[in-house]
Amino acid sequence: MTTMLKKKDWSALTRRALTATETVANLAKIEGWSLAGDGAQVAIEKTFHFANYYETISFVNAVAFVANAQDHHPDLSVHYNRCVVRLNTHDVQGISATDFDCASRFDALLA
Ligand SMILES: C[C@H](O)[C@H](O)[C@H]1CNC2=NC(N)=NC(=O)C2=N1
């Protein structure tokens, strides 16, 4: 079956955990994201605020579409008027450049 939907292929690409210095430098470049969790669960996190559930779910659907295309999936905590987005890279048990790339893509949905 053919599909119109693109999905990034990570198989030939190597990912690595960013150092603490790299993580802090990357965090300084994006608005509203902060460190969360610890150890292998260390992540970057941002709470997106909305007027109501309709807006929140519209954002969640858009995030899911981008996440599937990037083959990189955030943990989402969905509430009536906000969504907490948490990104880390299971494969490296830490935060990778992919997490920051996806964070920027999610921010761009609302730009
Ligand atoms: C093979 C596939 O790319 C991996 O399992 C992907 C899927 N989505 C993922 N999402 C996140 N957040 N971290 C990962 O390491 C990850 N790995």
The ligand as an ORCA input file, in Angstrom:
! r2SCAN-3c Opt
* xyz 0 1
  C      13.078      3.131     15.599
  C      12.457      4.405     16.037
  O      13.029      5.466     15.360
  C      12.632      4.651     17.514
  O      12.098      3.631     18.310
  C      12.077      5.964     17.930
  C      10.584      6.099     17.969
  N      10.177      7.289     18.713
  C      10.956      7.786     19.687
  N      10.558      8.791     20.417
  C      11.294      9.294     21.393
  N      10.838     10.331     22.110
  N      12.510      8.802     21.646
  C      13.023      7.786     20.943
  O      14.157      7.350     21.191
  C      12.241      7.256     19.906
  N      12.706      6.299     19.136
*
